[in-house]
Amino acid sequence: MPYSYRTFVLAEAAGPTRSARSCPWQRLPCPSSLSPAGNLSSVIVNGSSPLDLREILWKVRHLLWVALLPIVTAACAGLLYLVITRQYEAAATVSVGEQTSVSPALEPLVGDQRGPAESSTPTVIQIDNRLHSRSFLTSIVNQLGLAHTREIRLRAAEEAQHLEGVTTDELALRRAISVVSRRIFASPVGPPARSSVTLVRISALGDDPATARQLATTVVNTLVQENAVTAREQARARGAFSADQIKIYEEKLRQSENALRQFEESVIGSQLADVPVNAQNADLARETVRTTDAEMNQIRERLRTEQLQLRGLAGVDATIPNLENGNTRALEARLKELEVNLGVADLRGAAGTGDISAQKLRIGATRQALFAAYRDLASARGGLLSDDARDLVAGIALDRSELRSLREKKDRMNAYIQSYSRGMQRSPRDQMEEQRLKDEAQRNRDLLTALQREATSSHLSEAIQESQLGFQVEVVEPALIPLTPYPTQRLIKILSSALLLGAFLSVIVVIGMVRYNASLCSLETAEEALQVKALGAIPRIEAWSPPGTFLSRNWAPVSLAIVILATAAFCVVNGSDHRGPVATGHDATTQQQ
């Protein structure tokens, strides 16, 4: 069975008297009255069980001071570090993204230059990256002349002696940049707000109040100035780029529009040509060509017959005289036109049979007039031709005119049919080409419009930036002279690190003390430790005074008190030396404001 806490073990002496005080494993040695002639020895036995809550509570009670000692010591060490390396923090608050509203007509051109304002984190990250960029830090160092301080110059000179190709000025500048980079911070003010304004707190650390305030003020002013300059430069760069591209795309748009116009004119020209053949009457046109061929063959046969008749006439030369003058040429041209019009009217057929009949009557009248003209020309030859020969010569001349008019009709019908066939073949290709040219012209037009819009937007943005209406970084609260040398952020950071380190050390100490505990947990371990047989265990008598000195029993709380008192005394002594900055003159007026 497990034994109760702080019991004594009765053991039979197996040799020389072994006092309980000489047992190295006992936690609270028993009084000397329990080992006179010494056949009894006493050792404390702690009853043990894997899940014994009493044992756990006993260990917590007796190891509490030991566990607190590393934690408090680490916290005091962090506090001492803060007191020794005191730094002052000056902070200024700036608003980022504020933009004065413009008229609704200009809003689409200016656009939202603030970006999304759903969260202040991206803005704070951007500002922090800007503050810690090398160019920005170099500007701060040069303005404050930090690279020329005595301490930095001496250390840079020492390092330059061991480095080749690096000057003292360059090393001093790098060291000053590193120092300034560790002393400036950016953090959001309050929770993220769904508005166009984000408040950012810019803090700066310094060895004295004036240095901290000067650094914070310089950082904020430089940030505001560089933001305005950068915004104007970006707007000018956008405008220059847009102006160059506008010239290029104006030429491209002109070329594409010219190509589209020429193509459309060619298509319109082909459509304006009177081509009566279409899908409905294409077969009729081909039939008209065949009919015309048949008529021409008939006329050729009649011509051969008439020529034979002319040669059979006695006393008549086989050579046919040329019967032609201005009147016959005009009548023949009229006959050709009427034949072609008859073929076209035949194809269209929408005008009705009356138009076709009238056209045929006009053709007949023209033929009669042409025959009469030819006969007059034949009669003008006098006695060379007989009356029958004159009629026959006039008929031959008329047949030749009709043959030429029918050939003109056939050629015109064939041309119409070929135009229709080419149009049918070119129609899909023309549509695709037209669509391609339209798309190209529209694309160039859209790009040109976008570039013109961008150029206008850049000019407006530049004007807005110069007139303080655009994207702004404005100082809401300037930096004041700090009154206490303990910045909250630095205090929390150092003390939290110290407490974490103390908790880690406390866990290690407690685990070590539990692992190497001097208490005996059973009679078997007591027999093994005393090397004698254990007879039993008796409770500890409360009237007996605990063995050992006060310091040996309470070393942990005493050490804890000493650490706390020493830390408090050091803080009081060093705190009395700090009187705080006295704001006089211009500084006092600024702080009152």
C-alpha positions as a printed NumPy array, in Angstrom:
array([[   0.   ,    0.   ,    0.   ],
       [   1.243,    3.558,   -0.62 ],
       [   2.493,    5.423,    2.391],
       [   1.294,    8.821,    3.456],
       [   3.51 ,   11.848,    2.857],
       [   6.38 ,   12.603,    5.234],
       [   6.38 ,    9.351,    7.146],
       [   9.377,    7.816,    8.875],
       [  10.762,    4.367,    8.123],
       [  11.793,    2.15 ,   11.019],
       [  14.779,    0.074,   10.006],
       [  16.886,   -2.544,   11.828],
       [  20.485,   -1.58 ,   12.176],
       [  22.739,   -4.059,   10.376],
       [  26.067,   -2.793,   11.532],
       [  27.389,    0.428,   12.818],
       [  24.782,    2.952,   13.72 ],
       [  23.691,    4.803,   10.593],
       [  22.125,    8.088,   11.472],
       [  19.239,    9.287,    9.385],
       [  21.111,   12.54 ,    8.96 ],
       [  23.783,   10.715,    6.982],
       [  21.3  ,    9.268,    4.48 ],
       [  21.772,   11.174,    1.231],
       [  18.28 ,   10.332,   -0.089],
       [  16.164,   11.727,    2.73 ],
       [  14.27 ,   14.979,    2.224],
       [  13.524,   15.769,    5.906],
       [  15.882,   13.812,    8.179],
       [  14.41 ,   12.552,   11.407],
       [  15.565,   13.94 ,   14.769],
       [  18.485,   12.306,   16.521],
       [  16.212,   10.951,   19.255],
       [  15.074,    8.271,   16.817],
       [  18.589,    6.878,   16.463],
       [  20.2  ,    6.642,   19.952],
       [  22.091,    3.404,   20.219],
       [  20.961,    3.356,   16.837],
       [  19.205,    0.215,   15.921],
       [  16.502,    2.401,   14.311],
       [  16.968,    4.746,   11.393],
       [  14.402,    6.986,    9.809],
       [  13.934,    8.062,    6.196],
       [  11.014,    9.978,    4.767],
       [   8.916,    7.928,    2.373],
       [   6.53 ,    9.554,   -0.046],
       [   3.609,    7.387,   -0.898],
       [   3.451,    7.024,   -4.67 ],
       [   0.786,    6.192,   -7.189],
       [   0.697,    6.864,  -10.968],
       [  -2.442,    9.002,  -10.602],
       [  -2.253,   10.05 ,   -6.979],
       [  -3.658,   13.59 ,   -6.769],
       [  -2.242,   14.096,   -3.291],
       [   1.25 ,   13.487,   -4.603],
       [   0.676,   15.948,   -7.434],
       [  -0.654,   18.636,   -5.076],
       [   2.252,   18.044,   -2.714],
       [   4.76 ,   18.505,   -5.531],
       [   3.01 ,   21.644,   -6.787],
       [   3.007,   23.151,   -3.295],
       [   6.653,   22.387,   -2.611],
       [   7.93 ,   23.287,   -6.123],
       [   5.874,   26.45 ,   -6.66 ],
       [   8.583,   28.829,   -5.492],
       [  11.186,   26.984,   -7.493],
       [   9.019,   27.268,  -10.627],
       [   8.409,   30.976,  -10.08 ],
       [  12.073,   31.814,   -9.589],
       [  13.216,   31.515,  -13.289],
       [  10.113,   33.322,  -14.544],
       [  10.476,   36.278,  -12.199],
       [  14.239,   36.398,  -12.736],
       [  13.827,   36.55 ,  -16.522],
       [  11.143,   39.248,  -16.226],
       [  13.387,   41.304,  -13.954],
       [  16.278,   40.85 ,  -16.381],
       [  14.109,   42.141,  -19.224],
       [  13.045,   45.101,  -17.106],
       [  16.678,   45.867,  -16.275],
       [  17.527,   45.712,  -19.983],
       [  14.775,   48.229,  -20.686],
       [  16.076,   50.547,  -17.97 ],
       [  19.7  ,   50.285,  -19.081],
       [  19.015,   50.64 ,  -22.816],
       [  16.244,   53.198,  -22.559],
       [  14.877,   54.55 ,  -25.817],
       [  12.298,   57.197,  -26.553],
       [   9.538,   56.722,  -29.079],
       [   7.961,   59.523,  -31.091],
       [   5.018,   58.712,  -33.335],
       [   3.076,   60.531,  -36.019],
       [  -0.229,   59.524,  -37.614],
       [  -0.78 ,   59.846,  -41.344],
       [  -3.843,   59.241,  -43.492],
       [  -3.347,   57.265,  -46.679],
       [  -5.718,   57.133,  -49.633],
       [  -7.782,   60.25 ,  -49.04 ],
       [  -9.025,   61.648,  -52.32 ],
       [ -11.207,   64.643,  -52.904],
       [ -14.222,   63.728,  -55.007],
       [ -14.496,   65.085,  -58.533],
       [ -17.5  ,   65.682,  -60.726],
       [ -19.397,   62.677,  -62.125],
       [ -18.219,   63.593,  -65.621],
       [ -14.542,   63.326,  -64.633],
       [ -14.869,   60.324,  -62.334],
       [ -14.731,   57.719,  -65.193],
       [ -11.612,   59.401,  -66.588],
       [  -9.791,   59.852,  -63.297],
       [ -10.822,   56.452,  -61.957],
       [ -10.294,   55.198,  -58.422],
       [  -6.607,   55.7  ,  -57.745],
       [  -6.91 ,   54.669,  -54.147],
       [  -7.348,   50.961,  -54.757],
       [  -9.499,   48.741,  -52.53 ],
       [  -9.858,   49.984,  -48.955],
       [ -11.433,   46.904,  -47.4  ],
       [  -8.397,   46.291,  -45.213],
       [  -5.603,   48.542,  -43.987],
       [  -3.07 ,   45.709,  -43.899],
       [  -1.916,   45.975,  -47.535],
       [  -1.508,   49.748,  -47.167],
       [   0.499,   49.39 ,  -43.955],
       [   2.694,   46.73 ,  -45.554],
       [   3.312,   48.955,  -48.559],
       [   4.205,   51.914,  -46.382],
       [   6.478,   49.782,  -44.196],
       [   8.254,   48.451,  -47.291],
       [   8.622,   52.001,  -48.547],
       [  10.057,   53.177,  -45.231],
       [  12.635,   50.378,  -45.206],
       [  13.678,   50.722,  -48.846],
       [  17.311,   51.645,  -49.378],
       [  16.582,   54.808,  -51.346],
       [  14.23 ,   56.125,  -48.657],
       [  16.629,   55.298,  -45.817],
       [  19.506,   56.917,  -47.714],
       [  17.448,   60.089,  -48.053],
       [  16.712,   60.098,  -44.299],
       [  20.374,   59.511,  -43.399],
       [  21.549,   62.299,  -45.695],
       [  18.98 ,   64.754,  -44.362],
       [  19.894,   64.089,  -40.73 ],
       [  23.624,   63.688,  -41.376],
       [  23.72 ,   60.44 ,  -39.406],
       [  26.563,   59.044,  -41.521],
       [  28.863,   61.782,  -40.178],
       [  28.426,   61.121,  -36.451],
       [  31.605,   60.44 ,  -34.518],
       [  30.702,   56.939,  -33.341],
       [  29.643,   55.687,  -36.767],
       [  32.659,   57.246,  -38.487],
       [  35.083,   55.627,  -36.028],
       [  33.568,   52.172,  -36.432],
       [  33.423,   52.57 ,  -40.203],
       [  37.078,   53.596,  -40.296],
       [  38.063,   50.518,  -38.278],
       [  36.118,   48.213,  -40.594],
       [  37.461,   49.906,  -43.732],
       [  41.004,   48.982,  -42.722],
       [  40.13 ,   45.287,  -43.069],
       [  38.11 ,   45.597,  -46.287],
       [  39.424,   46.35 ,  -49.741],
       [  37.498,   48.402,  -52.26 ],
       [  35.111,   49.863,  -49.665],
       [  35.549,   53.424,  -48.474],
       [  34.885,   54.783,  -45.028],
       [  32.044,   56.953,  -46.318],
       [  30.286,   53.952,  -47.854],
       [  30.618,   51.888,  -44.683],
       [  29.404,   54.806,  -42.568],
       [  26.389,   55.215,  -44.848],
       [  25.565,   51.501,  -44.657],
       [  25.86 ,   51.46 ,  -40.871],
       [  23.695,   54.56 ,  -40.511],
       [  21.076,   53.024,  -42.829],
       [  21.071,   49.847,  -40.724],
       [  20.598,   51.848,  -37.515],
       [  17.743,   53.923,  -38.934],
       [  16.072,   50.83 ,  -40.411],
       [  15.81 ,   49.263,  -36.953],
       [  14.356,   52.428,  -35.429],
       [  11.335,   53.148,  -37.639],
       [   8.071,   51.192,  -37.694],
       [   4.641,   51.412,  -39.335],
       [   1.445,   50.018,  -37.807],
       [  -2.304,   50.46 ,  -38.422],
       [  -4.341,   52.687,  -36.15 ],
       [  -7.474,   50.924,  -34.98 ],
       [  -9.349,   48.133,  -36.777],
       [  -9.641,   48.113,  -40.583],
       [ -12.314,   50.549,  -41.737],
       [ -14.384,   50.237,  -44.903],
       [ -13.589,   53.718,  -46.093],
       [ -11.275,   55.5  ,  -48.467],
       [  -8.942,   56.608,  -45.655],
       [  -6.469,   54.416,  -43.792],
       [  -4.743,   55.741,  -40.693],
       [  -1.159,   54.585,  -40.237],
       [   1.053,   55.213,  -37.222],
       [   4.727,   55.827,  -38.025],
       [   6.993,   55.451,  -34.983],
       [  10.664,   56.298,  -34.544],
       [  13.034,   55.416,  -31.705],
       [  15.823,   57.613,  -30.393],
       [  18.342,   57.755,  -27.569],
       [  16.839,   61.058,  -26.394],
       [  13.446,   62.729,  -26.904],
       [  14.652,   65.329,  -29.4  ],
       [  16.345,   62.735,  -31.598],
       [  13.248,   60.528,  -31.634],
       [  10.985,   63.425,  -32.573],
       [  13.379,   64.688,  -35.238],
       [  13.64 ,   61.241,  -36.825],
       [   9.853,   60.715,  -36.836],
       [   9.202,   64.166,  -38.309],
       [  11.829,   63.698,  -41.022],
       [  10.451,   60.281,  -41.972],
       [   6.874,   61.551,  -42.259],
       [   7.784,   64.685,  -44.222],
       [  10.001,   62.723,  -46.611],
       [   7.253,   60.148,  -47.146],
       [   4.714,   62.855,  -48.013],
       [   7.086,   64.638,  -50.393],
       [   8.266,   61.495,  -52.177],
       [   4.693,   60.262,  -52.551],
       [   3.683,   63.465,  -54.328],
       [   6.76 ,   63.392,  -56.575],
       [   6.286,   59.709,  -57.397],
       [   2.61 ,   60.201,  -58.223],
       [   3.404,   63.055,  -60.613],
       [   6.213,   61.101,  -62.268],
       [   3.974,   58.089,  -62.766],
       [   1.245,   60.256,  -64.286],
       [   3.77 ,   61.868,  -66.652],
       [   5.177,   58.483,  -67.648],
       [   1.677,   57.22 ,  -68.381],
       [   0.957,   60.294,  -70.466],
       [   4.204,   60.004,  -72.463],
       [   3.63 ,   56.325,  -73.163],
       [   0.041,   56.945,  -74.224],
       [   1.071,   59.809,  -76.521],
       [   3.624,   57.616,  -78.318],
       [   1.18 ,   54.774,  -78.723],
       [  -1.588,   57.084,  -79.906],
       [   0.462,   58.1  ,  -82.951],
       [   1.141,   54.467,  -83.836],
       [  -2.467,   53.357,  -83.525],
       [  -3.789,   56.387,  -85.363],
       [  -1.741,   55.276,  -88.375],
       [  -2.88 ,   51.67 ,  -87.947],
       [  -6.508,   52.757,  -87.719],
       [  -6.154,   54.9  ,  -90.846],
       [  -4.68 ,   51.999,  -92.809],
       [  -7.322,   49.517,  -91.653],
       [ -10.154,   51.939,  -92.419],
       [  -8.736,   52.611,  -95.901],
       [  -8.502,   48.88 ,  -96.607],
       [ -12.076,   48.366,  -95.415],
       [ -13.345,   51.285,  -97.475],
       [ -11.645,   50.055, -100.645],
       [ -13.003,   46.565, -100.182],
       [ -16.52 ,   47.827,  -99.535],
       [ -16.315,   50.068, -102.603],
       [ -15.276,   47.122, -104.743],
       [ -18.126,   45.032, -103.374],
       [ -20.584,   47.862, -103.839],
       [ -19.317,   48.405, -107.397],
       [ -19.91 ,   44.782, -108.25 ],
       [ -23.345,   44.954, -106.677],
       [ -24.235,   48.133, -108.572],
       [ -23.479,   46.451, -111.945],
       [ -26.763,   45.427, -113.593],
       [ -26.503,   41.659, -113.42 ],
       [ -30.01 ,   40.282, -113.988],
       [ -28.928,   36.658, -113.545],
       [ -29.6  ,   35.19 , -110.099],
       [ -30.308,   31.826, -108.554],
       [ -33.91 ,   31.841, -109.803],
       [ -33.254,   32.605, -113.499],
       [ -29.758,   31.181, -114.037],
       [ -31.177,   28.218, -115.939],
       [ -33.355,   30.531, -118.041],
       [ -30.271,   32.592, -118.942],
       [ -28.471,   29.493, -120.137],
       [ -31.568,   28.531, -122.159],
       [ -31.589,   32.021, -123.717],
       [ -27.971,   31.533, -124.799],
       [ -28.852,   28.243, -126.439],
       [ -31.876,   29.797, -128.195],
       [ -29.732,   32.646, -129.469],
       [ -27.2  ,   30.154, -130.833],
       [ -29.996,   28.388, -132.69 ],
       [ -31.215,   31.672, -134.213],
       [ -27.694,   32.539, -135.266],
       [ -27.317,   29.168, -136.984],
       [ -30.558,   29.748, -138.877],
       [ -29.357,   33.152, -140.062],
       [ -26.047,   31.655, -141.194],
       [ -27.919,   29.065, -143.246],
       [ -30.061,   31.789, -144.772],
       [ -26.959,   33.811, -145.61 ],
       [ -25.397,   30.903, -147.469],
       [ -28.611,   30.405, -149.444],
       [ -28.841,   34.081, -150.309],
       [ -25.212,   34.192, -151.402],
       [ -25.812,   31.234, -153.728],
       [ -28.851,   32.964, -155.159],
       [ -26.843,   36.112, -155.719],
       [ -24.139,   34.256, -157.607],
       [ -26.766,   32.518, -159.787],
       [ -28.038,   35.774, -161.141],
       [ -26.628,   36.362, -164.604],
       [ -24.244,   39.213, -164.938],
       [ -23.849,   39.758, -161.231],
       [ -20.484,   39.696, -159.532],
       [ -20.26 ,   37.327, -156.595],
       [ -18.713,   40.074, -154.498],
       [ -21.304,   41.649, -152.165],
       [ -21.013,   45.419, -152.059],
       [ -20.45 ,   47.229, -148.741],
       [ -23.727,   48.827, -147.737],
       [ -22.965,   50.969, -144.701],
       [ -23.306,   54.558, -143.635],
       [ -24.044,   56.489, -140.463],
       [ -27.739,   55.715, -140.536],
       [ -27.233,   51.978, -140.853],
       [ -24.654,   51.961, -138.058],
       [ -27.068,   53.775, -135.754],
       [ -29.901,   51.427, -136.634],
       [ -27.639,   48.408, -136.098],
       [ -26.575,   49.692, -132.676],
       [ -30.229,   50.231, -131.841],
       [ -30.981,   46.677, -132.928],
       [ -28.207,   45.292, -130.675],
       [ -29.559,   47.225, -127.699],
       [ -33.085,   45.997, -128.331],
       [ -31.938,   42.384, -128.61 ],
       [ -30.039,   42.622, -125.312],
       [ -32.982,   44.321, -123.605],
       [ -35.268,   41.58 , -124.884],
       [ -33.001,   38.944, -123.349],
       [ -32.89 ,   40.81 , -120.012],
       [ -36.665,   41.28 , -120.008],
       [ -36.994,   37.607, -120.767],
       [ -34.867,   36.788, -117.699],
       [ -36.615,   39.086, -115.284],
       [ -40.097,   38.318, -116.556],
       [ -41.627,   40.397, -113.706],
       [ -42.815,   43.107, -116.068],
       [ -45.282,   40.736, -117.764],
       [ -45.796,   39.589, -121.333],
       [ -46.784,   43.094, -122.536],
       [ -43.263,   44.483, -122.17 ],
       [ -41.74 ,   41.542, -123.998],
       [ -44.239,   41.884, -126.869],
       [ -43.565,   45.607, -127.16 ],
       [ -39.849,   44.904, -127.187],
       [ -40.312,   42.436, -130.058],
       [ -42.365,   44.98 , -132.016],
       [ -39.593,   47.544, -131.649],
       [ -37.059,   44.992, -132.862],
       [ -39.223,   44.246, -135.922],
       [ -39.609,   47.936, -136.715],
       [ -35.871,   48.483, -136.402],
       [ -35.197,   45.608, -138.768],
       [ -37.622,   47.038, -141.319],
       [ -35.96 ,   50.422, -141.107],
       [ -32.544,   48.855, -141.421],
       [ -33.673,   46.848, -144.495],
       [ -35.027,   49.981, -146.149],
       [ -31.753,   51.787, -145.495],
       [ -29.754,   48.961, -146.998],
       [ -32.052,   48.869, -150.073],
       [ -31.606,   52.576, -150.576],
       [ -27.865,   52.144, -150.457],
       [ -28.102,   49.301, -152.969],
       [ -30.3  ,   51.406, -155.278],
       [ -27.76 ,   54.2  , -155.117],
       [ -25.334,   52.084, -157.084],
       [ -27.36 ,   52.695, -160.232],
       [ -27.305,   50.193, -163.047],
       [ -24.791,   47.915, -161.469],
       [ -27.508,   45.863, -159.734],
       [ -30.933,   44.682, -160.85 ],
       [ -33.977,   45.086, -158.694],
       [ -33.832,   41.458, -157.51 ],
       [ -30.145,   41.763, -156.822],
       [ -30.707,   44.938, -154.83 ],
       [ -33.3  ,   43.202, -152.646],
       [ -31.031,   40.219, -152.231],
       [ -28.018,   42.381, -151.297],
       [ -30.14 ,   44.377, -148.827],
       [ -31.412,   41.116, -147.288],
       [ -27.869,   39.786, -146.945],
       [ -26.765,   43.013, -145.228],
       [ -29.789,   42.838, -142.878],
       [ -29.035,   39.219, -141.983],
       [ -25.474,   40.142, -141.158],
       [ -26.696,   42.963, -138.897],
       [ -29.095,   40.587, -137.154],
       [ -26.27 ,   38.078, -136.741],
       [ -24.103,   40.722, -135.076],
       [ -26.96 ,   41.821, -132.796],
       [ -27.63 ,   38.228, -131.716],
       [ -23.911,   37.691, -131.087],
       [ -23.965,   40.794, -128.857],
       [ -26.967,   39.382, -127.015],
       [ -25.227,   36.031, -126.552],
       [ -22.018,   37.641, -125.311],
       [ -23.966,   39.801, -122.868],
       [ -25.887,   36.809, -121.508],
       [ -22.656,   34.826, -121.1  ],
       [ -21.089,   37.769, -119.257],
       [ -24.084,   37.914, -116.915],
       [ -23.845,   34.186, -116.256],
       [ -20.105,   34.393, -115.558],
       [ -20.595,   37.358, -113.196],
       [ -23.237,   35.403, -111.332],
       [ -20.951,   32.353, -111.065],
       [ -18.003,   34.441, -109.827],
       [ -20.255,   36.167, -107.316],
       [ -21.439,   32.833, -105.987],
       [ -17.848,   31.661, -105.589],
       [ -16.596,   34.907, -104.019],
       [ -19.499,   35.51 , -101.64 ],
       [ -18.199,   33.484,  -98.613],
       [ -14.655,   34.694,  -99.136],
       [ -15.805,   38.295,  -99.463],
       [ -17.855,   38.023,  -96.302],
       [ -14.92 ,   36.612,  -94.356],
       [ -12.573,   39.261,  -95.706],
       [ -15.043,   42.008,  -94.923],
       [ -15.538,   40.715,  -91.378],
       [ -11.773,   40.501,  -90.868],
       [ -11.26 ,   44.062,  -92.041],
       [ -14.122,   45.272,  -89.844],
       [ -12.71 ,   43.476,  -86.795],
       [  -9.253,   44.881,  -87.399],
       [ -10.581,   48.4  ,  -87.794],
       [ -12.742,   48.052,  -84.671],
       [  -9.843,   46.656,  -82.66 ],
       [  -7.575,   49.518,  -83.665],
       [ -10.382,   51.976,  -82.935],
       [ -10.922,   50.508,  -79.449],
       [  -7.2  ,   50.569,  -78.695],
       [  -6.931,   54.145,  -79.867],
       [  -9.914,   55.125,  -77.73 ],
       [  -8.381,   53.392,  -74.7  ],
       [  -5.042,   55.128,  -75.258],
       [  -6.719,   58.501,  -75.65 ],
       [  -8.678,   57.829,  -72.479],
       [  -5.477,   56.83 ,  -70.687],
       [  -3.71 ,   59.972,  -71.896],
       [  -6.584,   62.116,  -70.688],
       [  -6.645,   60.25 ,  -67.378],
       [  -2.893,   60.698,  -66.897],
       [  -3.103,   64.422,  -67.599],
       [  -5.99 ,   64.765,  -65.168],
       [  -4.156,   62.666,  -62.58 ],
       [  -1.084,   64.852,  -62.876],
       [  -3.191,   67.964,  -62.532],
       [  -5.028,   66.495,  -59.56 ],
       [  -1.773,   65.541,  -57.849],
       [  -0.366,   69.022,  -58.364],
       [  -3.57 ,   70.583,  -57.05 ],
       [  -3.572,   68.343,  -53.933],
       [  -6.816,   66.62 ,  -54.931],
       [  -5.544,   63.129,  -55.654],
       [  -4.164,   60.175,  -53.781],
       [  -2.608,   61.738,  -50.693],
       [  -0.454,   60.863,  -47.711],
       [  -1.292,   63.588,  -45.225],
       [  -0.098,   64.146,  -41.689],
       [  -3.026,   63.846,  -39.302],
       [  -1.081,   64.069,  -36.038],
       [   2.528,   65.329,  -36.007],
       [   5.217,   63.76 ,  -33.865],
       [   5.548,   65.168,  -30.337],
       [   8.445,   65.013,  -27.906],
       [   8.076,   61.735,  -25.948],
       [   7.784,   62.044,  -22.17 ],
       [   8.658,   58.475,  -21.131],
       [  11.619,   56.374,  -22.251],
       [   9.658,   53.125,  -22.462],
       [   7.813,   52.634,  -25.762],
       [   4.826,   50.343,  -25.39 ],
       [   5.739,   48.195,  -28.38 ],
       [   9.309,   47.686,  -27.215],
       [   8.179,   47.072,  -23.62 ],
       [   5.716,   44.38 ,  -24.676],
       [   8.224,   42.76 ,  -27.   ],
       [  11.05 ,   42.518,  -24.475],
       [   8.907,   41.498,  -21.486],
       [   7.021,   38.856,  -23.47 ],
       [  10.313,   37.392,  -24.682],
       [  11.655,   37.379,  -21.122],
       [   8.54 ,   35.671,  -19.754],
       [   8.677,   32.995,  -22.456],
       [  12.339,   32.337,  -21.685],
       [  11.599,   32.209,  -17.947],
       [   8.731,   29.767,  -18.463],
       [  10.992,   27.525,  -20.534],
       [  13.705,   27.553,  -17.851],
       [  11.093,   26.95 ,  -15.151],
       [   9.85 ,   23.826,  -16.921],
       [  13.397,   22.513,  -17.223],
       [  14.142,   23.148,  -13.502],
       [  10.907,   21.515,  -12.318],
       [  11.425,   18.454,  -14.528],
       [  14.987,   18.105,  -13.219],
       [  13.953,   18.353,   -9.572],
       [  11.156,   15.824,  -10.027],
       [  13.477,   13.504,  -11.901],
       [  16.201,   13.625,   -9.27 ],
       [  13.919,   13.831,   -6.197],
       [  15.534,   12.637,   -2.933],
       [  12.292,   11.287,   -1.424],
       [  11.745,    7.517,   -1.126],
       [   8.486,    6.24 ,   -2.504],
       [   8.288,    2.704,   -0.97 ],
       [   9.823,    0.393,    1.646],
       [  11.712,   -1.413,   -1.085],
       [  13.449,    1.79 ,   -2.188],
       [  14.131,    2.593,    1.473],
       [  15.762,   -0.834,    2.02 ],
       [  17.78 ,   -0.373,   -1.168],
       [  18.909,    3.086,   -0.055],
       [  19.673,    2.158,    3.613],
       [  20.95 ,   -1.342,    2.763],
       [  19.036,   -2.699,    5.805],
       [  15.677,   -4.332,    6.255],
       [  12.78 ,   -1.883,    6.781],
       [  10.452,   -2.777,    9.631],
       [   7.674,   -0.253,    8.888],
       [   6.749,    3.412,    8.79 ],
       [   5.43 ,    5.864,   11.349],
       [   3.916,    9.343,   10.725],
       [   6.033,   12.415,   11.22 ],
       [   5.562,   14.057,   14.601],
       [   4.437,   17.645,   14.014],
       [   5.905,   18.889,   17.303],
       [   9.403,   18.29 ,   16.014],
       [  11.042,   21.235,   14.375],
       [  11.963,   20.721,   10.712],
       [  15.577,   19.845,   10.208],
       [  18.009,   22.214,    8.466],
       [  18.384,   25.996,    8.521],
       [  15.805,   28.517,    7.412],
       [  17.731,   29.398,    4.267],
       [  18.164,   25.751,    3.282],
       [  14.43 ,   25.202,    3.609],
       [  13.297,   28.506,    1.977],
       [  16.054,   29.323,   -0.483],
       [  13.642,   29.698,   -3.419],
       [  11.317,   32.412,   -1.978],
       [  14.295,   34.202,   -0.419],
       [  16.062,   34.288,   -3.789],
       [  12.864,   35.49 ,   -5.402],
       [  12.533,   38.341,   -2.912],
       [  16.166,   39.343,   -3.362],
       [  15.786,   39.472,   -7.148],
       [  12.628,   41.593,   -6.917],
       [  14.109,   44.002,   -4.369],
       [  17.348,   44.39 ,   -6.324],
       [  15.456,   45.074,   -9.527],
       [  13.202,   47.612,   -7.818],
       [  16.162,   49.382,   -6.255],
       [  17.995,   49.567,   -9.583],
       [  14.919,   50.924,  -11.329],
       [  14.38 ,   53.539,   -8.616],
       [  18.01 ,   54.686,   -8.736],
       [  18.078,   54.915,  -12.527],
       [  14.578,   56.391,  -12.675],
       [  15.579,   59.229,  -10.359],
       [  18.211,   60.305,  -12.891],
       [  15.517,   60.78 ,  -15.555],
       [  13.797,   64.105,  -15.296],
       [  12.073,   63.972,  -18.689],
       [  12.284,   66.619,  -21.397],
       [  11.308,   70.123,  -20.529],
       [   9.297,   71.672,  -23.339],
       [  10.245,   75.294,  -23.581],
       [   9.916,   77.91 ,  -26.263],
       [   8.87 ,   76.574,  -29.63 ],
       [   8.649,   72.957,  -28.381],
       [   6.277,   73.905,  -25.586],
       [   4.046,   75.765,  -28.007],
       [   4.035,   72.784,  -30.368],
       [   3.074,   70.338,  -27.613],
       [   0.29 ,   72.599,  -26.391],
       [  -1.07 ,   72.665,  -29.929]])
